[in-house]
């Protein structure tokens, strides 16, 4: 292991680095999308390895889908409302 993989970030630091909210980081950890470790007694504080954050930044292929264009709804004149 290289020394960078031993660096641990708090949720706030990880959120800042990925430019996401802390809630988004917690959700990614909860869903298993972002590996994390707990440090300390009881439940412990959540810490995220630098290498795991770097893996989140790797490009992921996005499937392109045809965009469906919806026609605009017709303008409706509301006669019963006076402005």
N, C-alpha and C positions, 0 to 999 in steps of 0.2 A: 504494500500500500504506500502511496506517496503521501507526503505530509499534508497536502491539501485535503485529502479525504478525511483527515482527522478533525478538520475545522467544523465546529457545530454552530448553527445559527439559531437564534430564537425565532419565534413565529413572526415577531415584528420585523426583525432583520430580513427574514426570508421574504416577507411581503414587500418590503422596500426594494429588495434586490430584484424580485420578479415584477414589481410595479402592480401588485394586486392588493386587495384588502386583506386584513388579518382574518376576517371571516372566510374569505375564499381559501386561504391557506389551511385553516382548521377543517373546512369542508373537504379539501383535497386529501388531507391526512385521514379524515374519517372514512372517506370512500376508498382509500388505499391507492390513490393516484400518486401520492407523494409519500414515500417512506419516511418515518420519523421514529425517534427513540424517546423514551421518558427517562429523565435523570432526576434522582432524588427520592425522598421517602414518599410513602403513600402512592398517589397517582403519579407524582413527579411532574416536572416541567417538560414540555415538549421541546425537543431539539431536532434540527434537521441537518443532515450531513451536507457539506458543500458539494460533494460529488452527486448527491441525489438532486440538488437544485440544478446543477449543470445538466443533468439528464433531462430535466423538465424543459430546458432551453433548446434541446435538439429538435430539428425540424421534423414535423410529422406530415406525411402526405395527406392532403385534403381532397376528398372526392368532390369533383365539380358536378353539380346538377343543373339541369336546365332551369332557368328562372321563369316562373310562371308570372306573366304580367296580367294583373287584374284590371278590367276596365273600370274607369271611374264611374261612380254612381251618378245618375242624372241629378241635376240641381232641382231641388224641390222648393217651390215658393210657398212659404208658410203664410197664408192669407189671414189667419186668425191671430197672428202676432204682429203688433205694431211697434215699430221702433222709433 
